[in-house]
Structure formats: structure tokens, C-alpha cells
Amino acid sequence: HGGTATAIGMSFAALVTLPFAFLDGSKFLNPSLLPMGFVVALLSSALPYSLEMYALKKMPTQTFGILMS
């Protein structure tokens, strides 16, 4: 399913980039930044990819072919 693939991909990306946050410590581990980081992650990656997967399922094959060319 598209939603599952998106969730797995976003989780893997977070695990790959998390060690870099610990290298600089104080800037990125501030608890007041966590809500803003969550909103940015949701609006810039998770939501658009989920909507794209939903739209691709509903799109006719010919339209998909034109968009990919």
C-alpha cells in the first residue's frame, strides 16, 4: 500500500539523519523545536507523498504515461 511505503521510507530517512543531529547536539535537541520540526516533516514530506500515492491510484494509465514522459 502507498501509505505503508511512505511511512517506512520516512522512518528510514529519519533514522539515517538522526545521528547528524547528535553531532551538533545543543541546536537540534532543544525540546521547543520538536513541535515545529514535526509540522515541517508532516507538511513537506509525509502529506505530499501520501496524497501522491492516493492520486496515482485514481489516475488513468494514459494520463500517468503522459506525465512520466
matplotlib code that plots the C-alpha trace (Angstrom):
import matplotlib.pyplot as plt

x = [0.0, 1.2, 0.7, 2.8, 5.6, 5.6, 5.7, 8.6, 10.5, 10.1, 11.1, 14.2, 15.1, 14.7, 17.0, 19.6, 19.7, 19.3, 23.0, 23.8, 21.5, 23.6, 26.8, 25.8, 23.8, 22.5, 20.9, 18.8, 17.9, 16.1, 12.6, 10.9, 11.9, 10.3, 6.7, 7.9, 10.1, 7.1, 4.9, 7.7, 8.1, 4.4, 3.8, 6.9, 7.2, 4.6, 1.5, 2.5, 3.8, 0.7, -1.5, 0.6, 0.2, -3.6, -3.8, -1.7, -4.1, -7.0, -5.3, -5.9, -2.9, -2.8, -2.5, 0.2, 2.1, 1.9, 3.0, 6.0, 7.2]
y = [0.0, 3.6, 4.8, 2.0, 2.6, 6.3, 5.6, 3.1, 5.5, 8.4, 6.3, 5.1, 8.7, 9.8, 7.1, 7.9, 11.6, 11.3, 10.7, 14.1, 15.8, 14.4, 15.6, 19.3, 18.5, 21.7, 23.3, 20.3, 18.7, 21.7, 20.4, 23.7, 22.9, 19.5, 20.6, 22.8, 20.0, 17.7, 20.2, 20.7, 17.0, 16.4, 19.2, 18.9, 15.1, 12.8, 14.5, 15.3, 11.7, 10.2, 12.4, 11.5, 7.8, 8.2, 10.3, 7.8, 5.0, 7.0, 8.3, 6.7, 4.8, 7.1, 10.2, 8.7, 7.9, 11.4, 12.9, 10.5, 11.3]
z = [0.0, -0.7, 2.8, 4.3, 1.8, 2.7, 6.4, 6.0, 3.8, 6.2, 9.2, 7.4, 6.4, 10.0, 11.3, 8.7, 9.5, 13.3, 14.1, 12.4, 14.9, 17.8, 16.3, 16.9, 20.0, 21.5, 18.5, 17.3, 20.6, 22.0, 23.1, 22.0, 18.4, 18.3, 17.5, 14.7, 13.3, 13.4, 11.4, 8.9, 8.4, 8.0, 5.6, 3.5, 3.1, 4.6, 3.5, -0.1, -0.7, 0.8, -1.4, -4.5, -3.8, -3.5, -6.7, -8.7, -7.8, -9.2, -12.3, -15.7, -17.2, -20.2, -18.0, -16.0, -19.1, -20.4, -17.0, -16.9, -20.5]

ax = plt.figure().add_subplot(projection="3d")
ax.plot(x, y, z, "-o")
ax.set_aspect("equal")
plt.show()
